[in-house]
Amino acid sequence: MTHQETLLEGNLTNMKEFVLLDFADVPYLQWFLFVLFLIIYFSILVSNGTICLLTKLDPALQSPMYFFLANFSFLEICYVSITLPRMLMNLATQRRRISLVACATQMYFFLVLGCAECLLLAVMAYDRYVAICNPLHYPLVMNHRMCIQLVTGSWTAAMPFQIGQTYQIFSLPFCGPNKINHFFCDIPPILKLACGDIFLNEIVEFIGAALYGMVPFLLILGSYSKIIITILKLPSATSRAKAFSTCSSHLMAVVLFFGTAIISYIRPKSSHAGGTDKMLSLFYTILTPMFNPMIYSLRNKDVIRALRKLRCK
């Protein structure tokens, strides 16, 4: 065995941790970014937590639509808590090291919750489809048992697949620099550090994106196609406006989340620059969970009314 081969083998066996570079390229902004993201994290916790609380306390918000909204808000809290606390710690301490086990755990939960968000958005679109296109059957179809099953399926459907994908990725040999040009452990920057053949990993990543990303997105498109056709057939402008208002908030959330996620993961690899990847990831992992409560509350009279009642108590 040559000296170069011995060094390579040492790199493969001794790499026990990665370094998350996050925003190390702008050292003069570290404390500004820490305060900014701390405020954003606090606002996400408070705003999404408030929606969860309102749907539990207010009798007017006990319908399936608000049951799904409460689960969606709780999911947003979990989703952002996978990445933001670690990033805040890195910005505050400047210690950006993360062990392979911690990195794999973060990736697994990020992927599971990301898939759950896609599936839950599809469930919410189906709920609006039944409510608008089949209003007479809505109480029968969207009963409490069905709602529980849909939410449970959304949370758990991706778990087995992502266990396999995460194990497959972290079974790869890693060599060379252990620096991840990102603020969390995502698939593309991790695969860049692998020395072995990653073709199978890319195939599995594509299958996962198709199953848990594109399929829910197509189901949402199909649901809204039916919804729009049904709404346009309504006799009065008032009824059409009311029907559109019940699903406009959800449609905006779909566009925000899927738009940036699709751009981030579907675009050609030649255009994957570290800075661009980080900015797109910031949008769908942090900014979208911050905007969603505002979208759902400002455009929903029931939520606004419940919020006023809560403030008056």
JOURVEN-V430424 format. One record per residue. RES is the residue in three letters. SS is DSSP state (h for helix, s for strand, l for the rest). PHI is phi in radians with two decimals (none if undefined). NEAR is the number of other C-alpha atoms within 10 Angstrom. Layout:
RES_SS_PHI_NEAR, RES_SS_PHI_NEAR
//
This chain:
MET_l_none_5, THR_l_-1.31_7, HIS_h_-1.10_8, GLN_h_-1.14_9, GLU_h_-1.14_10, THR_h_-1.13_11, LEU_h_-1.13_12, LEU_h_-1.11_15, GLU_h_-1.10_13, GLY_h_-1.12_12, ASN_h_-1.10_17, LEU_h_-1.18_17, THR_h_-1.59_12, ASN_h_-1.67_11, MET_l_-1.33_16, LYS_l_-1.85_13, GLU_s_-2.68_15, PHE_s_-2.03_20, VAL_s_-2.12_20, LEU_s_-1.46_23, LEU_l_-1.25_19, ASP_l_0.59_20, PHE_l_-2.02_18, ALA_l_-1.16_17, ASP_l_-1.34_11, VAL_l_-2.22_9, PRO_h_-1.08_11, TYR_h_-1.31_9, LEU_h_-1.91_12, GLN_h_-1.03_19, TRP_h_-1.28_13, PHE_h_-1.10_11, LEU_h_-1.15_18, PHE_h_-1.06_17, VAL_h_-1.13_14, LEU_h_-1.05_12, PHE_h_-1.27_18, LEU_h_-1.15_16, ILE_h_-1.12_12, ILE_h_-1.09_17, TYR_h_-1.09_21, PHE_h_-1.09_11, SER_h_-1.15_16, ILE_h_-1.14_25, LEU_h_-1.09_20, VAL_h_-1.21_15, SER_h_-1.19_20, ASN_h_-1.23_26, GLY_h_-1.11_17, THR_h_-1.13_17, ILE_h_-1.11_23, CYS_h_-1.04_19, LEU_h_-1.16_14, LEU_h_-1.07_22, THR_h_-1.22_21, LYS_h_-1.49_15, LEU_h_-1.61_12, ASP_l_-1.57_16, PRO_h_-1.08_10, ALA_h_-1.29_14, LEU_h_-1.94_18, GLN_l_-1.82_13, SER_l_-1.46_15, PRO_h_-0.97_21, MET_h_-1.00_19, TYR_h_-1.40_20, PHE_h_-1.11_19, PHE_h_-1.18_21, LEU_h_-1.12_23, ALA_h_-1.11_22, ASN_h_-1.13_19, PHE_h_-1.14_24, SER_h_-1.15_23, PHE_h_-1.14_16, LEU_h_-1.08_20, GLU_h_-1.08_25, ILE_h_-1.08_21, CYS_h_-1.14_15, TYR_h_-1.07_22, VAL_h_-1.30_22, SER_h_-1.30_17, ILE_l_-1.28_19, THR_l_-1.94_20, LEU_h_-1.16_20, PRO_h_-1.02_14, ARG_h_-1.12_17, MET_h_-1.14_23, LEU_h_-1.10_21, MET_h_-1.12_13, ASN_h_-1.12_22, LEU_h_-1.17_23, ALA_h_-1.36_15, THR_h_-1.73_9, GLN_l_1.10_14, ARG_l_-1.77_12, ARG_l_-1.72_20, ARG_s_-1.33_16, ILE_s_-2.45_18, SER_s_-1.21_13, LEU_h_-1.06_15, VAL_h_-1.15_12, ALA_h_-1.13_13, CYS_h_-1.15_21, ALA_h_-1.12_20, THR_h_-1.13_16, GLN_h_-1.09_18, MET_h_-1.07_23, TYR_h_-1.04_24, PHE_h_-1.19_19, PHE_h_-1.11_23, LEU_h_-1.19_24, VAL_h_-1.07_22, LEU_h_-1.25_23, GLY_h_-1.13_23, CYS_h_-1.12_25, ALA_h_-1.06_26, GLU_h_-1.15_26, CYS_h_-1.05_21, LEU_h_-1.17_27, LEU_h_-1.19_24, LEU_h_-1.09_26, ALA_h_-1.17_24, VAL_h_-1.09_23, MET_h_-1.14_24, ALA_h_-1.17_26, TYR_h_-1.11_19, ASP_h_-1.04_21, ARG_h_-1.18_23, TYR_h_-1.07_23, VAL_h_-1.13_19, ALA_h_-1.12_21, ILE_h_-1.63_20, CYS_h_-1.54_18, ASN_l_-2.34_13, PRO_l_-1.08_13, LEU_l_-1.22_11, HIS_l_-1.63_11, TYR_h_-0.99_17, PRO_h_-1.08_14, LEU_h_-1.34_10, VAL_h_-1.26_16, MET_l_-1.64_19, ASN_l_-1.33_12, HIS_h_-1.08_14, ARG_h_-1.10_9, MET_h_-1.09_13, CYS_h_-1.07_18, ILE_h_-1.09_15, GLN_h_-1.14_10, LEU_h_-1.14_17, VAL_h_-1.18_20, THR_h_-1.07_13, GLY_h_-1.08_15, SER_h_-1.10_22, TRP_h_-1.26_19, THR_h_-1.88_13, ALA_l_-1.03_16, ALA_l_-1.56_20, MET_h_-1.02_17, PRO_h_-1.07_10, PHE_h_-1.08_15, GLN_h_-1.27_21, ILE_h_-1.06_17, GLY_h_-1.10_12, GLN_h_-1.16_20, THR_h_-1.13_20, TYR_h_-1.09_12, GLN_h_-1.11_14, ILE_h_-1.15_20, PHE_h_-1.49_16, SER_l_-1.56_11, LEU_l_-1.22_17, PRO_l_-1.35_16, PHE_s_-1.98_22, CYS_l_-2.57_19, GLY_l_1.29_12, PRO_l_-1.15_11, ASN_l_-1.75_18, LYS_s_-1.65_17, ILE_s_-1.73_23, ASN_l_-1.43_22, HIS_l_-2.80_23, PHE_l_-1.84_22, PHE_l_-2.70_25, CYS_l_-1.47_24, ASP_l_-1.88_18, ILE_h_-1.11_18, PRO_h_-0.98_16, PRO_h_-1.18_17, ILE_h_-1.24_22, LEU_h_-1.13_19, LYS_l_-1.11_12, LEU_l_-1.59_18, ALA_s_-1.38_19, CYS_l_-1.65_13, GLY_l_-1.40_12, ASP_l_-1.32_11, ILE_l_-1.87_15, PHE_h_-1.05_9, LEU_h_-1.11_11, ASN_h_-1.10_17, GLU_h_-1.18_15, ILE_h_-1.11_11, VAL_h_-1.11_18, GLU_h_-1.07_18, PHE_h_-1.14_14, ILE_h_-1.08_14, GLY_h_-1.08_18, ALA_h_-1.12_16, ALA_h_-1.21_13, LEU_h_-1.17_15, TYR_h_-1.83_21, GLY_h_-2.05_22, MET_h_-1.25_16, VAL_h_-1.07_15, PRO_h_-1.03_21, PHE_h_-1.10_21, LEU_h_-1.17_12, LEU_h_-1.12_17, ILE_h_-1.12_22, LEU_h_-1.07_16, GLY_h_-1.11_14, SER_h_-1.09_21, TYR_h_-1.29_18, SER_h_-1.11_12, LYS_h_-1.12_14, ILE_h_-1.09_22, ILE_h_-1.11_16, ILE_h_-1.06_11, THR_h_-1.15_16, ILE_h_-1.13_19, LEU_h_-1.16_15, LYS_l_-1.49_9, LEU_l_-1.16_13, PRO_l_-1.24_9, SER_l_-1.93_10, ALA_h_-1.16_11, THR_h_-1.13_10, SER_h_-1.18_13, ARG_h_-1.15_16, ALA_h_-1.12_13, LYS_h_-1.13_11, ALA_h_-1.16_20, PHE_h_-1.11_17, SER_h_-1.15_14, THR_h_-1.29_17, CYS_h_-2.12_22, SER_h_-1.14_15, SER_h_-1.11_19, HIS_h_-1.11_20, LEU_h_-1.10_17, MET_h_-1.13_13, ALA_h_-1.11_19, VAL_h_-1.09_21, VAL_h_-1.09_12, LEU_h_-1.06_18, PHE_h_-1.29_21, PHE_h_-1.20_18, GLY_h_-1.02_13, THR_h_-1.26_18, ALA_h_-1.15_18, ILE_h_-1.15_14, ILE_h_-1.05_13, SER_h_-1.20_20, TYR_h_-1.76_18, ILE_h_-1.66_10, ARG_l_-1.13_10, PRO_l_-1.04_9, LYS_h_-1.13_10, SER_h_-1.11_6, SER_h_-1.72_10, HIS_l_-1.45_15, ALA_l_-1.57_10, GLY_h_-0.98_13, GLY_h_-1.13_14, THR_h_-1.14_12, ASP_h_-1.02_18, LYS_h_-1.15_18, MET_h_-1.16_13, LEU_h_-1.13_19, SER_h_-1.14_21, LEU_h_-1.03_16, PHE_h_-1.19_17, TYR_h_-1.50_20, THR_h_-1.70_22, ILE_h_-2.17_22, LEU_h_-1.24_18, THR_h_-1.08_19, PRO_h_-1.06_28, MET_h_-1.36_24, PHE_h_-1.37_17, ASN_h_-0.98_24, PRO_h_-1.05_25, MET_h_-1.17_14, ILE_h_-1.09_15, TYR_h_-1.30_20, SER_h_-1.49_18, LEU_h_-1.21_13, ARG_l_-1.84_16, ASN_l_-2.27_16, LYS_h_-1.16_13, ASP_h_-1.13_15, VAL_h_-1.17_20, ILE_h_-1.08_15, ARG_h_-1.11_13, ALA_h_-1.15_20, LEU_h_-1.16_17, ARG_h_-1.13_11, LYS_h_-1.10_12, LEU_h_-1.17_14, ARG_h_-1.19_7, CYS_h_-1.37_7, LYS_l_-1.30_5
//
